[in-house]
């Protein structure tokens, strides 16, 4: 089966940190994640990830579709400050200190 790869035409200037999805009416809340697997971008616009890199997801076209773990999201690597698309399945949610302290 063909893997979905996002369009390289998606520019960082059109990525909204708080913008809602087209027609969705909701507001996307950026989320922090940690890379659990290496990912080497194969085309322009894809973000390289190294294990334990922290990334902030700034755009998720399929937000709300929790059954679709193998989707591409747009974000920023906090270590390198680079932005691009990467597979969500190569990351996991990063616990905040407040979440970790909750019993």
Biopython code that builds the backbone (N, CA, C, O; Angstrom):
import numpy as np
from Bio.PDB.StructureBuilder import StructureBuilder

atoms = [
    (1, "UNK", "N", (0.834, -1.184, 0.000)),
    (1, "UNK", "CA", (0.000, 0.000, 0.000)),
    (1, "UNK", "C", (0.875, 1.241, 0.000)),
    (1, "UNK", "O", (1.970, 1.246, 0.563)),
    (2, "UNK", "N", (0.394, 2.260, -0.619)),
    (2, "UNK", "CA", (1.147, 3.500, -0.717)),
    (2, "UNK", "C", (1.054, 4.272, 0.590)),
    (2, "UNK", "O", (-0.018, 4.396, 1.183)),
    (3, "UNK", "N", (2.178, 4.779, 1.019)),
    (3, "UNK", "CA", (2.203, 5.570, 2.256)),
    (3, "UNK", "C", (1.896, 7.015, 1.910)),
    (3, "UNK", "O", (2.348, 7.535, 0.890)),
    (4, "UNK", "N", (1.130, 7.650, 2.765)),
    (4, "UNK", "CA", (0.812, 9.050, 2.560)),
    (4, "UNK", "C", (2.025, 9.879, 2.926)),
    (4, "UNK", "O", (2.565, 9.746, 4.024)),
    (5, "UNK", "N", (2.451, 10.722, 2.025)),
    (5, "UNK", "CA", (3.507, 11.680, 2.330)),
    (5, "UNK", "C", (2.938, 13.065, 2.083)),
    (5, "UNK", "O", (2.322, 13.297, 1.042)),
    (6, "UNK", "N", (3.125, 13.982, 3.004)),
    (6, "UNK", "CA", (2.545, 15.308, 2.861)),
    (6, "UNK", "C", (3.200, 16.086, 1.735)),
    (6, "UNK", "O", (4.332, 15.812, 1.337)),
    (7, "UNK", "N", (2.485, 17.028, 1.250)),
    (7, "UNK", "CA", (2.994, 17.875, 0.191)),
    (7, "UNK", "C", (4.089, 18.782, 0.719)),
    (7, "UNK", "O", (3.947, 19.371, 1.790)),
    (8, "UNK", "N", (5.172, 18.898, -0.017)),
    (8, "UNK", "CA", (6.248, 19.811, 0.364)),
    (8, "UNK", "C", (5.804, 21.251, 0.169)),
    (8, "UNK", "O", (6.484, 22.178, 0.609)),
    (9, "UNK", "N", (4.670, 21.445, -0.487)),
    (9, "UNK", "CA", (4.160, 22.785, -0.724)),
    (9, "UNK", "C", (3.660, 23.432, 0.557)),
    (9, "UNK", "O", (3.468, 24.647, 0.595)),
    (10, "UNK", "N", (3.444, 22.645, 1.609)),
    (10, "UNK", "CA", (2.991, 23.207, 2.869)),
    (10, "UNK", "C", (4.144, 23.983, 3.473)),
    (10, "UNK", "O", (5.126, 23.392, 3.923)),
    (11, "UNK", "N", (4.034, 25.286, 3.486)),
    (11, "UNK", "CA", (5.121, 26.132, 3.961)),
    (11, "UNK", "C", (4.930, 26.480, 5.433)),
    (11, "UNK", "O", (3.807, 26.538, 5.933)),
    (12, "UNK", "N", (6.039, 26.707, 6.107)),
    (12, "UNK", "CA", (5.966, 27.067, 7.529)),
    (12, "UNK", "C", (5.142, 28.322, 7.727)),
    (12, "UNK", "O", (4.501, 28.489, 8.764)),
    (13, "UNK", "N", (5.152, 29.217, 6.729)),
    (13, "UNK", "CA", (4.400, 30.453, 6.876)),
    (13, "UNK", "C", (2.902, 30.204, 6.931)),
    (13, "UNK", "O", (2.156, 31.033, 7.453)),
    (14, "UNK", "N", (2.450, 29.069, 6.397)),
    (14, "UNK", "CA", (1.017, 28.787, 6.437)),
    (14, "UNK", "C", (0.650, 27.893, 7.610)),
    (14, "UNK", "O", (-0.527, 27.602, 7.822)),
    (15, "UNK", "N", (1.647, 27.453, 8.375)),
    (15, "UNK", "CA", (1.365, 26.636, 9.562)),
    (15, "UNK", "C", (0.944, 27.572, 10.677)),
    (15, "UNK", "O", (1.673, 28.498, 11.033)),
    (16, "UNK", "N", (-0.203, 27.334, 11.211)),
    (16, "UNK", "CA", (-0.707, 28.178, 12.274)),
    (16, "UNK", "C", (-0.507, 27.487, 13.612)),
    (16, "UNK", "O", (-0.846, 26.313, 13.762)),
    (17, "UNK", "N", (0.030, 28.190, 14.564)),
    (17, "UNK", "CA", (0.229, 27.604, 15.884)),
    (17, "UNK", "C", (-1.097, 27.463, 16.625)),
    (17, "UNK", "O", (-1.218, 26.614, 17.508)),
    (18, "UNK", "N", (-2.088, 28.276, 16.283)),
    (18, "UNK", "CA", (-3.364, 28.208, 16.987)),
    (18, "UNK", "C", (-4.539, 28.121, 16.048)),
    (18, "UNK", "O", (-5.685, 28.136, 16.498)),
    (19, "UNK", "N", (-4.291, 28.029, 14.749)),
    (19, "UNK", "CA", (-5.387, 28.043, 13.785)),
    (19, "UNK", "C", (-6.173, 26.753, 13.771)),
    (19, "UNK", "O", (-5.631, 25.675, 14.014)),
    (20, "UNK", "N", (-7.456, 26.875, 13.484)),
    (20, "UNK", "CA", (-8.300, 25.681, 13.390)),
    (20, "UNK", "C", (-8.177, 25.047, 12.031)),
    (20, "UNK", "O", (-7.648, 25.652, 11.099)),
    (21, "UNK", "N", (-8.660, 23.835, 11.916)),
    (21, "UNK", "CA", (-8.657, 23.153, 10.633)),
    (21, "UNK", "C", (-9.714, 23.772, 9.752)),
    (21, "UNK", "O", (-10.717, 24.294, 10.241)),
    (22, "UNK", "N", (-9.494, 23.717, 8.466)),
    (22, "UNK", "CA", (-10.464, 24.250, 7.525)),
    (22, "UNK", "C", (-11.790, 23.538, 7.707)),
    (22, "UNK", "O", (-11.878, 22.315, 7.598)),
    (23, "UNK", "N", (-12.806, 24.312, 7.982)),
    (23, "UNK", "CA", (-14.138, 23.746, 8.139)),
    (23, "UNK", "C", (-14.349, 23.049, 9.464)),
    (23, "UNK", "O", (-15.469, 22.630, 9.758)),
    (24, "UNK", "N", (-13.306, 22.907, 10.281)),
    (24, "UNK", "CA", (-13.437, 22.188, 11.534)),
    (24, "UNK", "C", (-14.059, 23.014, 12.639)),
    (24, "UNK", "O", (-14.733, 22.482, 13.521)),
    (25, "UNK", "N", (-13.832, 24.320, 12.587)),
    (25, "UNK", "CA", (-14.401, 25.197, 13.579)),
    (25, "UNK", "C", (-13.689, 25.166, 14.915)),
    (25, "UNK", "O", (-13.900, 26.055, 15.740)),
    (26, "UNK", "N", (-12.848, 24.165, 15.154)),
    (26, "UNK", "CA", (-12.138, 24.056, 16.426)),
    (26, "UNK", "C", (-10.797, 24.748, 16.357)),
    (26, "UNK", "O", (-10.345, 25.156, 15.288)),
    (27, "UNK", "N", (-10.171, 24.874, 17.499)),
    (27, "UNK", "CA", (-8.843, 25.465, 17.563)),
    (27, "UNK", "C", (-7.848, 24.370, 17.898)),
    (27, "UNK", "O", (-8.035, 23.623, 18.859)),
    (28, "UNK", "N", (-6.787, 24.277, 17.102)),
    (28, "UNK", "CA", (-5.757, 23.270, 17.351)),
    (28, "UNK", "C", (-4.835, 23.769, 18.442)),
    (28, "UNK", "O", (-4.356, 24.902, 18.393)),
    (29, "UNK", "N", (-4.592, 22.933, 19.415)),
    (29, "UNK", "CA", (-3.692, 23.257, 20.518)),
    (29, "UNK", "C", (-2.367, 22.530, 20.272)),
    (29, "UNK", "O", (-2.343, 21.300, 20.229)),
    (30, "UNK", "N", (-1.250, 23.282, 20.109)),
    (30, "UNK", "CA", (0.041, 22.622, 19.896)),
    (30, "UNK", "C", (0.346, 21.634, 21.025)),
    (30, "UNK", "O", (0.035, 21.887, 22.189)),
    (31, "UNK", "N", (0.958, 20.510, 20.662)),
    (31, "UNK", "CA", (1.296, 19.495, 21.648)),
    (31, "UNK", "C", (2.783, 19.167, 21.570)),
    (31, "UNK", "O", (3.393, 19.241, 20.503)),
    (32, "UNK", "N", (3.351, 18.806, 22.704)),
    (32, "UNK", "CA", (4.757, 18.420, 22.752)),
    (32, "UNK", "C", (4.852, 16.904, 22.760)),
    (32, "UNK", "O", (4.080, 16.218, 23.429)),
    (33, "UNK", "N", (5.829, 16.390, 21.991)),
    (33, "UNK", "CA", (6.032, 14.949, 21.883)),
    (33, "UNK", "C", (7.528, 14.667, 21.934)),
    (33, "UNK", "O", (8.351, 15.572, 21.792)),
    (34, "UNK", "N", (7.864, 13.404, 22.138)),
    (34, "UNK", "CA", (9.263, 12.982, 22.160)),
    (34, "UNK", "C", (9.448, 11.884, 21.118)),
    (34, "UNK", "O", (8.619, 10.981, 21.002)),
    (35, "UNK", "N", (10.533, 11.967, 20.368)),
    (35, "UNK", "CA", (10.801, 10.973, 19.333)),
    (35, "UNK", "C", (11.235, 9.661, 19.972)),
    (35, "UNK", "O", (12.129, 9.634, 20.818)),
    (36, "UNK", "N", (10.592, 8.575, 19.557)),
    (36, "UNK", "CA", (10.943, 7.246, 20.066)),
    (36, "UNK", "C", (11.663, 6.414, 19.005)),
    (36, "UNK", "O", (12.187, 5.338, 19.292)),
    (37, "UNK", "N", (11.678, 6.931, 17.770)),
    (37, "UNK", "CA", (12.373, 6.257, 16.656)),
    (37, "UNK", "C", (13.003, 7.317, 15.779)),
    (37, "UNK", "O", (12.514, 8.442, 15.680)),
    (38, "UNK", "N", (14.090, 6.936, 15.148)),
    (38, "UNK", "CA", (14.751, 7.821, 14.189)),
    (38, "UNK", "C", (13.863, 7.989, 12.946)),
    (38, "UNK", "O", (13.166, 7.061, 12.535)),
    (39, "UNK", "N", (13.906, 9.179, 12.367)),
    (39, "UNK", "CA", (13.248, 9.410, 11.084)),
    (39, "UNK", "C", (14.140, 10.319, 10.264)),
    (39, "UNK", "O", (14.498, 11.410, 10.706)),
    (40, "UNK", "N", (14.500, 9.872, 9.066)),
    (40, "UNK", "CA", (15.316, 10.662, 8.154)),
    (40, "UNK", "C", (14.418, 11.130, 7.027)),
    (40, "UNK", "O", (13.922, 10.321, 6.243)),
    (41, "UNK", "N", (14.207, 12.440, 6.944)),
    (41, "UNK", "CA", (13.378, 12.997, 5.886)),
    (41, "UNK", "C", (13.919, 12.638, 4.517)),
    (41, "UNK", "O", (15.126, 12.672, 4.281)),
    (42, "UNK", "N", (13.010, 12.292, 3.616)),
    (42, "UNK", "CA", (13.419, 11.887, 2.272)),
    (42, "UNK", "C", (13.149, 12.961, 1.231)),
    (42, "UNK", "O", (13.598, 12.840, 0.091)),
    (43, "UNK", "N", (12.426, 14.005, 1.602)),
    (43, "UNK", "CA", (12.172, 15.085, 0.654)),
    (43, "UNK", "C", (12.124, 16.409, 1.392)),
    (43, "UNK", "O", (12.029, 16.458, 2.619)),
    (44, "UNK", "N", (12.191, 17.471, 0.623)),
    (44, "UNK", "CA", (12.145, 18.804, 1.212)),
    (44, "UNK", "C", (10.841, 18.962, 2.001)),
    (44, "UNK", "O", (9.773, 18.558, 1.540)),
    (45, "UNK", "N", (10.940, 19.539, 3.166)),
    (45, "UNK", "CA", (9.753, 19.753, 3.975)),
    (45, "UNK", "C", (9.531, 18.686, 5.024)),
    (45, "UNK", "O", (8.612, 18.804, 5.834)),
    (46, "UNK", "N", (10.363, 17.630, 5.032)),
    (46, "UNK", "CA", (10.252, 16.594, 6.058)),
    (46, "UNK", "C", (11.293, 16.848, 7.136)),
    (46, "UNK", "O", (12.418, 17.258, 6.851)),
    (47, "UNK", "N", (10.899, 16.598, 8.379)),
    (47, "UNK", "CA", (11.725, 16.908, 9.538)),
    (47, "UNK", "C", (12.472, 15.672, 10.033)),
    (47, "UNK", "O", (11.854, 14.650, 10.331)),
    (48, "UNK", "N", (13.807, 15.764, 10.123)),
    (48, "UNK", "CA", (14.600, 14.672, 10.689)),
    (48, "UNK", "C", (14.349, 14.587, 12.190)),
    (48, "UNK", "O", (14.271, 15.605, 12.877)),
    (49, "UNK", "N", (14.225, 13.357, 12.687)),
    (49, "UNK", "CA", (14.065, 13.125, 14.117)),
    (49, "UNK", "C", (15.129, 12.150, 14.591)),
    (49, "UNK", "O", (15.465, 11.190, 13.897)),
    (50, "UNK", "N", (15.649, 12.407, 15.769)),
    (50, "UNK", "CA", (16.566, 11.494, 16.438)),
    (50, "UNK", "C", (15.906, 11.077, 17.744)),
    (50, "UNK", "O", (15.173, 11.861, 18.347)),
    (51, "UNK", "N", (16.158, 9.857, 18.182)),
    (51, "UNK", "CA", (15.567, 9.356, 19.421)),
    (51, "UNK", "C", (15.784, 10.369, 20.549)),
    (51, "UNK", "O", (16.886, 10.886, 20.737)),
    (52, "UNK", "N", (14.717, 10.635, 21.287)),
    (52, "UNK", "CA", (14.676, 11.567, 22.416)),
    (52, "UNK", "C", (14.615, 13.037, 22.034)),
    (52, "UNK", "O", (14.644, 13.893, 22.918)),
    (53, "UNK", "N", (14.532, 13.363, 20.736)),
    (53, "UNK", "CA", (14.291, 14.758, 20.352)),
    (53, "UNK", "C", (12.907, 15.169, 20.832)),
    (53, "UNK", "O", (11.966, 14.377, 20.766)),
    (54, "UNK", "N", (12.778, 16.382, 21.306)),
    (54, "UNK", "CA", (11.477, 16.922, 21.685)),
    (54, "UNK", "C", (10.959, 17.734, 20.508)),
    (54, "UNK", "O", (11.677, 18.556, 19.939)),
    (55, "UNK", "N", (9.696, 17.490, 20.148)),
    (55, "UNK", "CA", (9.082, 18.209, 19.033)),
    (55, "UNK", "C", (7.739, 18.789, 19.479)),
    (55, "UNK", "O", (7.041, 18.222, 20.320)),
    (56, "UNK", "N", (7.407, 19.926, 18.893)),
    (56, "UNK", "CA", (6.106, 20.539, 19.135)),
    (56, "UNK", "C", (5.294, 20.402, 17.862)),
    (56, "UNK", "O", (5.693, 20.909, 16.814)),
    (57, "UNK", "N", (4.154, 19.721, 17.941)),
    (57, "UNK", "CA", (3.262, 19.568, 16.793)),
    (57, "UNK", "C", (2.459, 20.862, 16.677)),
    (57, "UNK", "O", (1.728, 21.236, 17.594)),
    (58, "UNK", "N", (2.606, 21.540, 15.537)),
    (58, "UNK", "CA", (1.907, 22.808, 15.330)),
    (58, "UNK", "C", (0.761, 22.695, 14.334)),
    (58, "UNK", "O", (-0.067, 23.600, 14.231)),
    (59, "UNK", "N", (0.711, 21.581, 13.598)),
    (59, "UNK", "CA", (-0.368, 21.385, 12.627)),
    (59, "UNK", "C", (-0.630, 19.889, 12.461)),
    (59, "UNK", "O", (0.272, 19.113, 12.147)),
    (60, "UNK", "N", (-1.878, 19.509, 12.677)),
    (60, "UNK", "CA", (-2.281, 18.105, 12.557)),
    (60, "UNK", "C", (-3.549, 18.057, 11.710)),
    (60, "UNK", "O", (-4.647, 18.257, 12.231)),
    (61, "UNK", "N", (-3.410, 17.793, 10.404)),
    (61, "UNK", "CA", (-4.572, 17.799, 9.520)),
    (61, "UNK", "C", (-5.656, 16.807, 9.920)),
    (61, "UNK", "O", (-6.830, 17.020, 9.617)),
    (62, "UNK", "N", (-5.279, 15.726, 10.596)),
    (62, "UNK", "CA", (-6.250, 14.696, 10.985)),
    (62, "UNK", "C", (-6.498, 14.706, 12.488)),
    (62, "UNK", "O", (-6.828, 13.676, 13.075)),
    (63, "UNK", "N", (-6.336, 15.877, 13.109)),
    (63, "UNK", "CA", (-6.571, 16.009, 14.550)),
    (63, "UNK", "C", (-7.945, 15.446, 14.906)),
    (63, "UNK", "O", (-8.925, 15.669, 14.196)),
    (64, "UNK", "N", (-7.996, 14.733, 15.989)),
    (64, "UNK", "CA", (-9.263, 14.160, 16.437)),
    (64, "UNK", "C", (-9.469, 12.732, 15.960)),
    (64, "UNK", "O", (-10.318, 12.019, 16.496)),
    (65, "UNK", "N", (-8.707, 12.303, 14.962)),
    (65, "UNK", "CA", (-8.811, 10.926, 14.472)),
    (65, "UNK", "C", (-7.790, 10.087, 15.222)),
    (65, "UNK", "O", (-6.732, 9.753, 14.689)),
    (66, "UNK", "N", (-8.119, 9.749, 16.471)),
    (66, "UNK", "CA", (-7.183, 9.042, 17.339)),
    (66, "UNK", "C", (-6.857, 7.633, 16.839)),
    (66, "UNK", "O", (-5.870, 7.041, 17.276)),
    (67, "UNK", "N", (-7.666, 7.091, 15.937)),
    (67, "UNK", "CA", (-7.414, 5.759, 15.395)),
    (67, "UNK", "C", (-6.385, 5.789, 14.275)),
    (67, "UNK", "O", (-5.989, 4.740, 13.766)),
    (68, "UNK", "N", (-5.959, 6.956, 13.899)),
    (68, "UNK", "CA", (-5.033, 7.098, 12.778)),
    (68, "UNK", "C", (-3.657, 7.522, 13.289)),
    (68, "UNK", "O", (-3.242, 8.666, 13.106)),
    (69, "UNK", "N", (-2.957, 6.584, 13.931)),
    (69, "UNK", "CA", (-1.636, 6.870, 14.489)),
    (69, "UNK", "C", (-0.598, 7.049, 13.380)),
    (69, "UNK", "O", (0.395, 7.752, 13.566)),
    (70, "UNK", "N", (-0.823, 6.421, 12.239)),
    (70, "UNK", "CA", (0.140, 6.494, 11.138)),
    (70, "UNK", "C", (-0.198, 7.664, 10.242)),
    (70, "UNK", "O", (-0.419, 7.503, 9.041)),
    (71, "UNK", "N", (-0.235, 8.844, 10.838)),
    (71, "UNK", "CA", (-0.521, 10.056, 10.074)),
    (71, "UNK", "C", (0.682, 10.989, 10.170)),
    (71, "UNK", "O", (1.541, 10.838, 11.038)),
    (72, "UNK", "N", (0.720, 11.945, 9.265)),
    (72, "UNK", "CA", (1.800, 12.916, 9.238)),
    (72, "UNK", "C", (1.332, 14.194, 9.906)),
    (72, "UNK", "O", (0.196, 14.631, 9.719)),
    (73, "UNK", "N", (2.224, 14.789, 10.690)),
    (73, "UNK", "CA", (1.948, 16.047, 11.360)),
    (73, "UNK", "C", (3.102, 17.009, 11.084)),
    (73, "UNK", "O", (4.195, 16.596, 10.698)),
    (74, "UNK", "N", (2.839, 18.290, 11.288)),
    (74, "UNK", "CA", (3.838, 19.322, 11.049)),
    (74, "UNK", "C", (4.270, 19.891, 12.388)),
    (74, "UNK", "O", (3.434, 20.149, 13.254)),
    (75, "UNK", "N", (5.555, 20.086, 12.561)),
    (75, "UNK", "CA", (6.008, 20.631, 13.831)),
    (75, "UNK", "C", (7.440, 21.111, 13.795)),
    (75, "UNK", "O", (8.085, 21.173, 12.749)),
    (76, "UNK", "N", (7.915, 21.453, 14.996)),
    (76, "UNK", "CA", (9.261, 21.995, 15.152)),
    (76, "UNK", "C", (10.068, 21.131, 16.109)),
    (76, "UNK", "O", (9.607, 20.783, 17.196)),
    (77, "UNK", "N", (11.285, 20.791, 15.684)),
    (77, "UNK", "CA", (12.223, 20.064, 16.520)),
    (77, "UNK", "C", (12.834, 21.084, 17.489)),
    (77, "UNK", "O", (13.499, 22.028, 17.062)),
    (78, "UNK", "N", (12.606, 20.891, 18.782)),
    (78, "UNK", "CA", (13.064, 21.860, 19.772)),
    (78, "UNK", "C", (14.581, 21.906, 19.894)),
    (78, "UNK", "O", (15.132, 22.922, 20.317)),
    (79, "UNK", "N", (15.269, 20.816, 19.528)),
    (79, "UNK", "CA", (16.727, 20.798, 19.605)),
    (79, "UNK", "C", (17.341, 21.593, 18.445)),
    (79, "UNK", "O", (18.260, 22.386, 18.647)),
    (80, "UNK", "N", (16.825, 21.372, 17.230)),
    (80, "UNK", "CA", (17.436, 21.972, 16.036)),
    (80, "UNK", "C", (16.728, 23.241, 15.564)),
    (80, "UNK", "O", (17.265, 23.985, 14.743)),
    (81, "UNK", "N", (15.530, 23.485, 16.078)),
    (81, "UNK", "CA", (14.688, 24.615, 15.679)),
    (81, "UNK", "C", (14.230, 24.510, 14.215)),
    (81, "UNK", "O", (13.740, 25.483, 13.643)),
    (82, "UNK", "N", (14.394, 23.326, 13.620)),
    (82, "UNK", "CA", (13.926, 23.110, 12.255)),
    (82, "UNK", "C", (12.468, 22.709, 12.283)),
    (82, "UNK", "O", (11.985, 22.144, 13.264)),
    (83, "UNK", "N", (11.762, 23.008, 11.184)),
    (83, "UNK", "CA", (10.343, 22.676, 11.080)),
    (83, "UNK", "C", (10.097, 21.799, 9.866)),
    (83, "UNK", "O", (10.804, 21.887, 8.862)),
    (84, "UNK", "N", (9.075, 20.945, 9.976)),
    (84, "UNK", "CA", (8.735, 20.110, 8.840)),
    (84, "UNK", "C", (7.734, 19.034, 9.227)),
    (84, "UNK", "O", (7.270, 18.971, 10.365)),
    (85, "UNK", "N", (7.411, 18.185, 8.248)),
    (85, "UNK", "CA", (6.471, 17.079, 8.431)),
    (85, "UNK", "C", (7.199, 15.852, 8.944)),
    (85, "UNK", "O", (8.348, 15.604, 8.578)),
    (86, "UNK", "N", (6.529, 15.085, 9.792)),
    (86, "UNK", "CA", (7.096, 13.833, 10.286)),
    (86, "UNK", "C", (5.961, 12.895, 10.653)),
    (86, "UNK", "O", (4.845, 13.345, 10.912)),
    (87, "UNK", "N", (6.235, 11.578, 10.679)),
    (87, "UNK", "CA", (5.193, 10.615, 11.046)),
    (87, "UNK", "C", (4.947, 10.636, 12.558)),
    (87, "UNK", "O", (5.875, 10.477, 13.352)),
    (88, "UNK", "N", (3.705, 10.830, 12.934)),
    (88, "UNK", "CA", (3.331, 10.869, 14.344)),
    (88, "UNK", "C", (3.714, 9.572, 15.048)),
    (88, "UNK", "O", (4.033, 9.577, 16.237)),
    (89, "UNK", "N", (3.684, 8.463, 14.317)),
    (89, "UNK", "CA", (3.977, 7.150, 14.901)),
    (89, "UNK", "C", (5.425, 7.022, 15.384)),
    (89, "UNK", "O", (5.749, 6.077, 16.103)),
    (90, "UNK", "N", (6.291, 7.952, 15.001)),
    (90, "UNK", "CA", (7.684, 7.934, 15.448)),
    (90, "UNK", "C", (7.858, 8.700, 16.759)),
    (90, "UNK", "O", (8.980, 8.863, 17.241)),
    (91, "UNK", "N", (6.749, 9.171, 17.337)),
    (91, "UNK", "CA", (6.804, 9.957, 18.568)),
    (91, "UNK", "C", (5.780, 9.447, 19.576)),
    (91, "UNK", "O", (4.898, 8.659, 19.236)),
    (92, "UNK", "N", (5.906, 9.904, 20.815)),
    (92, "UNK", "CA", (4.874, 9.639, 21.823)),
    (92, "UNK", "C", (4.657, 10.935, 22.596)),
    (92, "UNK", "O", (5.508, 11.824, 22.595)),
    (93, "UNK", "N", (3.507, 11.025, 23.251)),
    (93, "UNK", "CA", (3.187, 12.220, 24.022)),
    (93, "UNK", "C", (4.236, 12.450, 25.100)),
    (93, "UNK", "O", (4.695, 11.511, 25.750)),
    (94, "UNK", "N", (4.601, 13.694, 25.275)),
    (94, "UNK", "CA", (5.565, 14.065, 26.300)),
    (94, "UNK", "C", (4.784, 14.513, 27.523)),
    (94, "UNK", "O", (4.008, 15.466, 27.461)),
    (95, "UNK", "N", (4.993, 13.818, 28.638)),
    (95, "UNK", "CA", (4.285, 14.175, 29.871)),
    (95, "UNK", "C", (4.790, 15.504, 30.385)),
    (95, "UNK", "O", (5.995, 15.759, 30.399)),
    (96, "UNK", "N", (3.873, 16.344, 30.804)),
    (96, "UNK", "CA", (4.259, 17.585, 31.457)),
    (96, "UNK", "C", (4.521, 17.278, 32.922)),
    (96, "UNK", "O", (4.134, 16.216, 33.410)),
    (97, "UNK", "N", (5.163, 18.179, 33.617)),
    (97, "UNK", "CA", (5.441, 17.945, 35.039)),
    (97, "UNK", "C", (4.155, 17.805, 35.816)),
    (97, "UNK", "O", (4.089, 17.016, 36.758)),
    (98, "UNK", "N", (3.123, 18.556, 35.445)),
    (98, "UNK", "CA", (1.840, 18.478, 36.136)),
    (98, "UNK", "C", (1.195, 17.096, 35.947)),
    (98, "UNK", "O", (0.643, 16.532, 36.892)),
    (99, "UNK", "N", (1.268, 16.552, 34.714)),
    (99, "UNK", "CA", (0.705, 15.236, 34.446)),
    (99, "UNK", "C", (1.473, 14.159, 35.194)),
    (99, "UNK", "O", (0.870, 13.218, 35.709)),
    (100, "UNK", "N", (2.776, 14.278, 35.261)),
    (100, "UNK", "CA", (3.610, 13.284, 35.926)),
    (100, "UNK", "C", (3.373, 13.300, 37.438)),
    (100, "UNK", "O", (3.518, 12.268, 38.093)),
    (101, "UNK", "N", (3.006, 14.468, 38.003)),
    (101, "UNK", "CA", (2.775, 14.579, 39.438)),
    (101, "UNK", "C", (1.404, 14.099, 39.858)),
    (101, "UNK", "O", (1.186, 13.802, 41.033)),
    (102, "UNK", "N", (0.458, 14.016, 38.904)),
    (102, "UNK", "CA", (-0.900, 13.574, 39.209)),
    (102, "UNK", "C", (-0.908, 12.098, 39.599)),
    (102, "UNK", "O", (-0.375, 11.272, 38.857)),
    (103, "UNK", "N", (-1.498, 11.744, 40.745)),
    (103, "UNK", "CA", (-1.536, 10.315, 41.147)),
    (103, "UNK", "C", (-2.492, 9.525, 40.300)),
    (103, "UNK", "O", (-2.645, 8.320, 40.501)),
]
sb = StructureBuilder()
sb.init_structure("model")
sb.init_model(0)
sb.init_chain("A")
sb.init_seg("    ")
for serial, (resi, resn, name, xyz) in enumerate(atoms, 1):
    if name == "N":
        sb.init_residue(resn, " ", resi, " ")
    sb.init_atom(name, np.array(xyz, "f"), 0.0, 1.0, " ", f" {name:<3s}", serial, name[0])
structure = sb.get_structure()
